[in-house]
Amino acid sequence: MKRHRFADPLRDPGEADLTAHVDFCALARAARAAGAAVHGPVPQGEWLARLGIKERAAALRRHAGERQSAAIDSALLRLAGNGAVPIGASMARLFKVLAVASPSLGALPGFETAAA
């Protein structure tokens, strides 16, 4: 996806998002059956907040001009939300994050309080 339209991800690498509908339950089952640890899924906004996106945005704003600050705030709202956006309208709630890892790694960043 690029600018809310379908796009060839190989045409402009790094400029388009790959998106897919994922059956997280099936993926988690297959990963566990193979001996992996599964973390999540958790909503993207919650995961990004646990990783410190709000603190990072604040740090970027300290050295940004007015236009840059507005862009940072807009991106933060789109990616991590603030609870004011209707359910399903925000990437923060719409997109989910799931991690598959070696069980020896323990809790992964952003998943510390999520059910495994």
C-alpha positions as a Markdown table, in Angstrom:
| # | Residue | x | y | z |
|---|---|---|---|---|
| 1 | Met | 0.0 | 0.0 | 0.0 |
| 2 | Lys | 1.2 | 3.5 | -0.8 |
| 3 | Arg | -0.9 | 6.6 | -0.2 |
| 4 | His | -3.9 | 4.4 | 0.6 |
| 5 | Arg | -3.7 | 2.6 | -2.8 |
| 6 | Phe | -2.4 | -0.7 | -4.0 |
| 7 | Ala | 1.2 | -0.5 | -5.1 |
| 8 | Asp | 3.9 | -2.7 | -6.4 |
| 9 | Pro | 6.3 | -3.1 | -3.4 |
| 10 | Leu | 9.2 | -3.8 | -5.7 |
| 11 | Arg | 8.8 | -0.6 | -7.7 |
| 12 | Asp | 9.9 | 1.7 | -5.0 |
| 13 | Pro | 11.5 | -0.4 | -2.2 |
| 14 | Gly | 10.9 | 1.1 | 1.2 |
| 15 | Glu | 8.2 | 3.4 | 0.0 |
| 16 | Ala | 5.2 | 1.0 | 0.2 |
| 17 | Asp | 3.8 | -1.1 | 3.0 |
| 18 | Leu | 3.2 | -4.8 | 2.7 |
| 19 | Thr | -0.1 | -5.7 | 4.4 |
| 20 | Ala | -2.0 | -9.0 | 4.7 |
| 21 | His | -4.8 | -10.6 | 6.6 |
| 22 | Val | -3.2 | -13.0 | 9.0 |
| 23 | Asp | -4.8 | -15.9 | 10.9 |
| 24 | Phe | -2.8 | -15.3 | 14.1 |
| 25 | Cys | -4.3 | -18.3 | 15.9 |
| 26 | Ala | -3.2 | -20.7 | 13.1 |
| 27 | Leu | 0.2 | -19.0 | 12.9 |
| 28 | Ala | 0.7 | -19.3 | 16.7 |
| 29 | Arg | -0.5 | -22.9 | 16.7 |
| 30 | Ala | 2.0 | -23.8 | 14.0 |
| 31 | Ala | 4.8 | -21.9 | 15.7 |
| 32 | Arg | 4.2 | -23.6 | 19.1 |
| 33 | Ala | 4.0 | -27.0 | 17.4 |
| 34 | Ala | 7.4 | -26.4 | 16.0 |
| 35 | Gly | 8.7 | -25.6 | 19.5 |
| 36 | Ala | 8.8 | -21.8 | 19.3 |
| 37 | Ala | 7.5 | -19.3 | 21.8 |
| 38 | Val | 4.7 | -17.1 | 20.7 |
| 39 | His | 4.2 | -13.6 | 22.1 |
| 40 | Gly | 1.0 | -11.7 | 21.4 |
| 41 | Pro | -0.8 | -10.7 | 19.4 |
| 42 | Val | -1.2 | -7.3 | 20.8 |
| 43 | Pro | -2.6 | -4.1 | 19.2 |
| 44 | Gln | 0.1 | -2.1 | 17.4 |
| 45 | Gly | -0.5 | 1.0 | 19.4 |
| 46 | Glu | -0.1 | -0.8 | 22.7 |
| 47 | Trp | 3.0 | -2.5 | 21.5 |
| 48 | Leu | 4.5 | 0.7 | 20.2 |
| 49 | Ala | 3.7 | 2.5 | 23.5 |
| 50 | Arg | 5.5 | -0.3 | 25.5 |
| 51 | Leu | 8.5 | 0.3 | 23.3 |
| 52 | Gly | 8.5 | 4.0 | 24.1 |
| 53 | Ile | 7.1 | 5.6 | 20.9 |
| 54 | Lys | 5.5 | 8.4 | 22.9 |
| 55 | Glu | 8.8 | 9.2 | 24.7 |
| 56 | Arg | 10.7 | 9.1 | 21.4 |
| 57 | Ala | 8.2 | 11.4 | 19.7 |
| 58 | Ala | 8.6 | 13.9 | 22.6 |
| 59 | Ala | 12.4 | 13.7 | 22.2 |
| 60 | Leu | 12.1 | 14.4 | 18.5 |
| 61 | Arg | 9.6 | 17.3 | 19.1 |
| 62 | Arg | 12.2 | 19.1 | 21.3 |
| 63 | His | 14.4 | 19.6 | 18.3 |
| 64 | Ala | 11.7 | 20.1 | 15.7 |
| 65 | Gly | 10.2 | 23.1 | 14.1 |
| 66 | Glu | 6.4 | 23.7 | 14.0 |
| 67 | Arg | 5.8 | 21.8 | 10.8 |
| 68 | Gln | 8.0 | 18.9 | 11.9 |
| 69 | Ser | 6.2 | 18.8 | 15.3 |
| 70 | Ala | 2.8 | 18.6 | 13.6 |
| 71 | Ala | 4.1 | 15.8 | 11.4 |
| 72 | Ile | 5.4 | 13.9 | 14.4 |
| 73 | Asp | 2.1 | 14.3 | 16.2 |
| 74 | Ser | 0.2 | 13.1 | 13.2 |
| 75 | Ala | 2.4 | 10.1 | 12.7 |
| 76 | Leu | 2.1 | 9.2 | 16.4 |
| 77 | Leu | -1.7 | 9.5 | 16.3 |
| 78 | Arg | -1.9 | 7.3 | 13.2 |
| 79 | Leu | 0.5 | 4.6 | 14.5 |
| 80 | Ala | -0.2 | 4.5 | 18.2 |
| 81 | Gly | -3.5 | 6.4 | 18.6 |
| 82 | Asn | -4.7 | 8.1 | 21.7 |
| 83 | Gly | -8.0 | 6.4 | 22.3 |
| 84 | Ala | -10.0 | 9.2 | 20.6 |
| 85 | Val | -10.1 | 7.5 | 17.2 |
| 86 | Pro | -13.1 | 5.1 | 16.5 |
| 87 | Ile | -12.3 | 1.4 | 16.7 |
| 88 | Gly | -11.2 | 0.1 | 13.3 |
| 89 | Ala | -10.2 | 3.6 | 12.1 |
| 90 | Ser | -6.8 | 3.6 | 13.7 |
| 91 | Met | -3.7 | 1.6 | 12.8 |
| 92 | Ala | -3.1 | 1.5 | 16.6 |
| 93 | Arg | -6.1 | -0.9 | 17.0 |
| 94 | Leu | -6.5 | -2.3 | 13.5 |
| 95 | Phe | -3.0 | -3.8 | 13.2 |
| 96 | Lys | -1.7 | -6.4 | 15.5 |
| 97 | Val | 1.8 | -7.5 | 16.4 |
| 98 | Leu | 2.9 | -11.2 | 17.0 |
| 99 | Ala | 6.4 | -12.4 | 17.6 |
| 100 | Val | 7.7 | -15.9 | 17.2 |
| 101 | Ala | 11.0 | -16.6 | 18.9 |
| 102 | Ser | 13.2 | -19.1 | 20.6 |
| 103 | Pro | 11.8 | -20.0 | 24.0 |
| 104 | Ser | 15.2 | -19.3 | 25.5 |
| 105 | Leu | 14.8 | -15.6 | 24.9 |
| 106 | Gly | 12.0 | -15.1 | 27.5 |
| 107 | Ala | 9.8 | -12.0 | 27.2 |
| 108 | Leu | 10.5 | -9.9 | 24.2 |
| 109 | Pro | 10.4 | -6.0 | 24.2 |
| 110 | Gly | 6.9 | -4.8 | 23.9 |
| 111 | Phe | 5.4 | -8.1 | 24.9 |
| 112 | Glu | 6.5 | -8.1 | 28.6 |
| 113 | Thr | 3.0 | -7.9 | 30.0 |
| 114 | Ala | 1.2 | -9.6 | 27.1 |
| 115 | Ala | 0.0 | -13.2 | 27.5 |
| 116 | Ala | 2.3 | -15.6 | 25.7 |
